[in-house]
């Protein structure tokens, strides 16, 4: 049994139901003009987000904190099932998209070897969509590092973006 299989049940999993149809949720998740509105925890902005949304494509997003400090995340897409699932890697990066150690940002992050992040989009049939995030670290590590809290704040911002999109703005 590999380390990843043994830890499968321990992986960070965050689920949220949004009052928006799946196509709208998908678009907000994959279009950089919307991602820039919700990426990063409360108080953070995302001044840069580049997405080459295809298998083998890469993404690079910047989070700017209230004090002006910047953190970058990069990644690569491994599987895309339109409106259903995205499998990708995500890592801490520099502004050019080169991978850097999380410690350079003062973050203790214990990624599982060869574990990819996964996000699924489930149409609940009543104009609502369930989004499930499966991270590349254990739930215990994600709680300790602040990942769970950060993702919950990101999903609050995401919900607000969906409301604006639903209003046609």
C-alpha positions in Angstrom: 0.0 0.0 0.0 1.4 3.4 -0.9 1.6 6.3 1.4 -1.1 8.1 -0.6 -3.6 5.2 -0.5 -3.1 4.9 3.3 -3.7 8.6 3.7 -6.6 8.9 1.3 -9.2 9.1 4.1 -7.1 11.8 5.8 -6.9 14.2 2.9 -8.2 17.7 3.2 -11.8 17.7 2.0 -13.9 20.8 1.9 -17.5 20.8 0.5 -19.7 23.7 -0.1 -23.1 24.1 -1.7 -23.7 27.2 -3.8 -27.1 28.6 -4.9 -26.0 28.8 -8.5 -26.2 26.5 -11.5 -23.2 24.3 -12.2 -22.3 26.0 -15.5 -22.1 29.4 -13.7 -20.0 27.9 -10.9 -17.7 26.2 -13.4 -17.2 29.5 -15.3 -16.4 31.4 -12.1 -13.9 28.7 -11.1 -12.1 28.6 -14.5 -12.2 32.1 -16.0 -9.3 34.2 -14.7 -11.4 37.4 -14.8 -13.5 35.8 -12.1 -10.8 34.0 -10.3 -9.1 37.3 -9.7 -12.2 38.4 -7.8 -12.1 35.5 -5.3 -8.6 34.0 -5.1 -7.0 34.4 -1.7 -8.4 34.6 1.9 -10.4 37.5 3.3 -8.6 40.9 2.9 -6.4 39.6 0.0 -6.6 40.6 -3.6 -5.5 38.7 -6.7 -3.9 41.3 -9.0 -2.5 38.6 -11.4 -4.1 35.3 -12.6 -3.1 33.6 -15.8 -4.8 30.3 -16.7 -4.1 28.0 -19.7 -7.1 25.9 -19.0 -6.4 22.6 -20.8 -4.8 19.3 -19.8 -1.1 20.0 -19.6 -1.8 23.8 -19.3 -0.5 25.8 -16.4 -1.8 28.5 -14.1 -0.2 31.2 -12.0 -2.0 33.5 -9.5 -0.8 36.1 -7.1 -2.3 36.8 -3.7 -1.6 40.2 -2.3 -2.1 40.6 1.4 -3.5 43.7 3.1 0.1 44.7 4.0 1.1 44.5 0.3 3.1 41.3 0.6 2.6 38.9 -2.3 2.4 35.1 -2.5 2.2 33.2 -5.7 0.6 29.8 -6.6 1.3 27.9 -9.7 0.1 24.6 -11.0 -0.7 22.3 -13.9 -3.9 20.7 -15.1 -3.9 16.9 -15.4 -7.5 16.1 -16.0 -10.5 18.2 -17.0 -14.0 16.8 -17.3 -16.1 19.8 -18.3 -18.5 21.0 -15.6 -17.6 18.0 -13.4 -14.0 17.6 -12.3 -10.6 19.3 -12.5 -7.4 17.4 -11.3 -4.4 19.6 -10.9 -1.2 20.2 -9.1 -0.8 23.4 -7.1 2.4 24.7 -5.5 4.0 27.8 -4.1 5.7 29.7 -6.8 7.6 32.8 -7.7 6.2 35.5 -10.0 7.5 33.5 -13.0 5.7 30.3 -12.0 8.8 28.5 -10.8 8.1 26.2 -7.9 9.4 27.4 -4.5 9.4 25.8 -1.1 6.4 26.8 1.1 8.9 27.8 3.8 10.0 30.7 1.6 6.6 32.2 2.4 6.8 31.2 6.0 4.3 28.4 5.6 4.5 24.9 6.9 2.9 22.8 4.2 3.2 19.0 4.1 2.1 18.0 0.6 1.5 14.3 0.0 3.9 12.8 -2.6 2.3 12.6 -6.0 -1.1 13.6 -4.7 -3.0 16.0 -6.9 -5.6 18.5 -5.9 -9.1 17.7 -7.1 -12.2 19.8 -7.4 -15.6 18.4 -8.3 -18.8 20.1 -9.4 -22.1 18.3 -8.7 -25.4 19.6 -10.1 -27.9 19.1 -7.4 -30.8 19.6 -9.9 -32.4 22.6 -8.2 -30.2 25.4 -9.4 -27.6 24.5 -6.7 -24.1 23.1 -7.1 -22.0 21.1 -4.7 -18.3 21.9 -4.9 -15.9 19.5 -3.2 -12.2 20.3 -2.9 -9.7 17.5 -2.1 -6.3 18.9 -1.2 -2.8 17.4 -1.5 -2.2 17.3 2.2 -3.8 15.7 5.2 -6.8 17.3 6.9 -4.7 17.6 10.1 -1.8 19.3 8.3 -4.3 21.6 6.5 -5.9 22.7 9.7 -2.5 23.4 11.3 -1.2 25.3 8.3 -4.3 27.4 8.0 -5.3 25.9 4.6 -8.7 24.9 5.8 -9.5 28.4 7.2 -8.0 30.0 4.1 -10.1 27.9 1.7 -13.3 28.6 3.7 -12.6 32.3 3.4 -11.9 31.9 -0.3 -15.2 30.0 -0.8 -17.1 32.9 1.0 -15.6 35.3 -1.5 -16.4 32.8 -4.3 -20.1 32.7 -3.2 -20.2 36.6 -3.4 -18.8 36.5 -6.9 -21.4 34.0 -7.9 -24.1 36.2 -6.6 -22.8 39.1 -8.7 -22.5 36.9 -11.8 -26.1 35.7 -11.3 -27.2 39.3 -11.2 -25.6 39.7 -14.6 -22.8 42.0 -13.5 
